[in-house]
Amino acid sequence: MQCNAKDVETCIEEAPADRRDALVQRRRLCLRVLTGFEEGMAYGGPSDSRRGTVEVVFASQRNYISFCILRQGALATQRKHLKGLSVGRGCIRYTRPAKIGF
């Protein structure tokens, strides 16, 4: 499900209650770790961009929370740490917030 909110705070507030804490934690982590990135909304979810290019997007989907890493190389270097998770070409899908290893 795409979030049509104009800002990240509203998007998180509109997410199901059982997912909000995980989304807030993800946001805080990215704000702390992704130095030089700008937070915004893109592709229907909160995003992190660098030099005008969106590199990370997260969203509360119907059956999972998704983290999409748009730089294939960045995701490829971390695949060994993602065993046991649903991982596509650029998206990590967490069926339960408790599975997210912050």
FENLIN-V693136 format. One record per helix or strand of 2 or more residues. SS is the DSSP state (H for helix, E for strand). FROM is the first residue (numbers start at 1). TO is the last residue. Records with the same first field share a line. If there is no record, write none. Layout:
SS->FROM-TO, FROM-TO
This chain:
H->8-14, 17-33, 72-82, 97-99
E->38-42, 45-50, 53-60, 65-69, 86-87, 91-94
